[in-house]
Amino acid sequence: MLFGSNRDFDLLVNINRELLQDIVEQEIGYYKLSLDDTQANIYGEATEKIYLDPVKLNCLITRGDQVINVDEFGPDLGREASFAFLREDLADAVVVPEVGDIVLWHEDYYEVDTVRENQLFLGRDKSYNIASYAENFGSSVSIIVDCHLTRTEKVGIVRAR
């Protein structure tokens, strides 16, 4: 193969990392749910969730419009947002996104609903190649988390450590 080696991928990551850090400059706080510190009931549900200290990450943010739902309890503000991270940045920060994690952005908390990892360099992931010569070609570029705005009091961010 002429293009798509680890060296080419590293160049792509370095350019994108510089773009995110020096030009786009969108930073968020990423809170991982601490399963060890969160007490679950017999149904596997937790009334109070404990999160680890936030990790500052650079990302691209796509946010939806604000939506106001009115019910018997009054108006409720909602919004959906997607946060796209370089997979290498997440690996360096030792963060594995999962459903239920929290993203802090502009003093708002967003709960992770889905995690997508489908942007592959040259359409390949070297972890899943059948051909032996292809183990040095292609890789996962980004991880995107789709979130919804959640109430601050519902999150109840409590420091674990």
C-alpha positions in Angstrom: 0.0 0.0 0.0 1.3 3.4 -0.9 -0.8 5.6 1.5 -2.4 5.0 4.9 0.6 3.8 6.9 1.0 4.6 10.6 3.2 7.5 9.7 0.5 9.0 7.5 -2.1 8.5 10.3 0.2 10.2 12.8 0.5 13.2 10.5 -3.3 13.4 10.3 -3.6 13.2 14.1 -1.0 15.9 14.7 -2.6 18.3 12.2 -6.1 17.7 13.7 -4.8 18.0 17.2 -3.2 21.3 16.4 -6.4 22.5 14.7 -8.5 21.6 17.8 -6.1 23.0 20.3 -4.9 26.2 18.6 -7.6 27.3 16.2 -11.0 25.8 17.2 -10.2 26.0 21.0 -13.5 24.4 22.2 -12.8 22.8 25.6 -15.2 20.7 27.8 -15.0 18.9 31.1 -15.6 15.2 30.8 -16.9 13.5 33.9 -16.6 9.7 34.1 -19.1 7.8 36.2 -17.3 6.1 39.1 -18.9 2.7 39.3 -16.8 1.7 42.3 -18.2 4.6 44.4 -21.8 4.6 43.1 -24.1 2.5 45.2 -26.8 0.7 43.2 -30.0 -0.8 44.5 -31.2 -4.4 43.8 -32.5 -3.2 40.4 -29.1 -1.9 39.3 -30.2 1.7 39.7 -28.5 4.5 41.6 -30.3 7.4 43.3 -27.0 9.2 43.6 -24.2 8.9 41.1 -20.6 9.6 41.9 -18.3 11.0 39.2 -14.5 11.2 39.0 -12.9 14.6 38.7 -13.4 16.1 35.2 -10.8 15.8 32.4 -10.4 18.8 30.2 -10.6 17.8 26.5 -10.6 19.6 23.2 -13.4 18.7 20.7 -15.7 19.9 18.0 -19.2 20.6 19.2 -22.4 20.4 17.2 -25.4 21.6 19.2 -29.0 21.5 18.4 -31.6 24.2 19.0 -33.1 24.8 22.4 -36.5 23.2 22.8 -39.0 24.1 25.5 -41.4 21.4 26.6 -44.3 22.4 28.8 -46.0 19.9 31.1 -47.9 19.9 34.4 -44.7 20.8 36.2 -44.0 23.9 34.0 -41.6 24.6 31.2 -38.4 22.5 30.7 -35.5 23.5 28.5 -33.9 20.8 26.4 -31.1 20.6 23.8 -29.2 17.9 22.1 -25.5 18.2 21.3 -22.7 16.1 19.8 -19.1 16.2 20.9 -16.4 14.9 18.6 -13.0 13.9 20.1 -9.8 12.7 18.5 -9.5 9.1 19.6 -5.8 9.7 20.3 -6.7 12.5 22.7 -9.1 10.3 24.6 -6.4 7.5 24.8 -3.8 10.0 26.1 -6.3 11.2 28.8 -7.2 7.5 29.6 -10.9 8.3 28.9 -13.2 5.7 27.5 -16.6 7.3 26.7 -19.7 5.4 27.9 -23.4 6.0 28.1 -24.2 7.9 31.3 -21.0 10.0 31.4 -21.4 13.7 31.7 -20.0 16.5 29.5 -19.7 20.0 31.0 -19.9 22.8 28.5 -20.9 26.5 29.0 -22.0 25.7 32.6 -24.5 23.1 31.2 -24.4 19.4 31.8 -25.0 17.0 29.0 -25.5 13.3 29.6 -24.1 10.9 27.1 -26.8 8.9 25.2 -24.7 7.2 22.5 -21.1 6.7 21.6 -20.1 6.4 17.9 -16.8 5.3 16.6 -17.2 5.0 12.8 -14.7 7.4 11.3 -11.9 5.3 10.0 -8.7 6.4 8.3 -8.9 5.1 4.7 -12.0 3.2 5.8 -9.9 0.6 7.7 -9.3 -0.3 11.3 -6.0 -2.1 11.7 -7.4 -3.9 14.7 -9.8 -5.8 12.5 -7.9 -6.5 9.3 -7.9 -10.0 7.9 -4.9 -9.5 5.5 -1.6 -9.7 7.4 0.0 -6.9 5.3 -2.8 -4.5 6.4 -2.0 -4.5 10.1 0.0 -1.3 9.7 -2.7 0.6 7.7 -5.8 2.5 8.8 -7.1 3.3 12.2 -10.0 4.8 14.1 -9.9 8.6 13.9 -12.6 9.9 16.2 -15.2 9.1 18.8 -18.4 11.1 18.8 -20.8 11.2 21.8 -24.4 12.2 21.4 -25.8 13.9 24.4 -28.9 15.6 25.9 -29.0 18.5 28.2 -29.7 17.4 31.7 -30.6 19.4 34.9 -27.8 20.4 37.2 -29.7 19.1 40.2 -30.3 15.7 38.5 -26.6 15.3 37.9 -25.6 16.1 41.4 -21.9 16.1 40.6 -20.1 14.8 43.7 -16.3 14.4 43.9 -15.1 10.9 44.4 -11.4 11.6 44.9 
